[in-house]
Amino acid sequence: MSKPDRYIGVNHDINGGMTAIGKIIRDAWVFGLIPETETCEGWNLAGIDALLQKVNVEWDKYGCLVSQLPEELAQRHQRIHGEAFKNAKSAGWSGDDETFGEE
């Protein structure tokens, strides 16, 4: 089975968009690199990678820490990622794949 060469868009992504690419897109929204209406549907992987590089440049300005974001960006981060988390949970995502629980 071959991988698709185009991204399906954060709104159609698995786990309610709680994927590495989904996080890149949400962070790009936080930093105003793309409008919040841009889901990146139809983007190729080179486009996603270029967006990742821009997101990384922005995070580097703040030591890659949410706690170091200016108030406006911190509030936007909380809103965007909080809504995504809530929507993903209501769609059945549990986060278990992203955490290491006790066995």
C-alpha positions, 0 to 999 in steps of 0.5 A, spaced: 500 500 500 503 506 497 502 512 501 498 518 498 503 524 495 498 529 498 495 531 505 488 530 506 487 536 511 487 537 518 480 536 518 480 529 515 486 527 518 486 521 523 485 521 530 481 528 530 488 531 527 492 529 533 498 527 528 505 530 527 502 534 521 496 536 525 500 539 530 505 543 525 499 546 522 496 548 528 502 551 530 502 555 524 496 558 525 498 560 532 504 564 529 500 567 524 504 563 518 497 561 515 490 563 516 486 558 521 482 557 515 488 553 511 487 546 513 493 544 508 488 539 504 492 537 497 499 540 500 504 535 498 510 533 503 515 538 501 510 544 502 508 541 509 516 540 510 517 548 508 511 549 513 515 545 519 521 549 518 517 556 518 514 553 525 521 551 528 524 558 526 518 561 530 518 556 536 526 557 536 525 565 538 521 562 545 526 556 546 520 551 544 516 553 550 509 555 551 511 558 557 515 563 553 510 565 548 508 572 549 501 573 552 497 574 545 501 568 542 500 564 549 492 565 549 492 563 541 496 557 542 491 555 548 485 556 544 487 553 538 490 547 541 485 546 546 479 546 541 483 541 537 484 537 543 476 537 545 474 536 538 479 530 537 476 527 544 469 527 542 471 524 535 474 518 539 481 520 540 484 518 547 491 520 546 494 513 549 498 512 543 502 519 545 503 517 552 507 512 556 502 509 561 504 504 566 503 497 564 
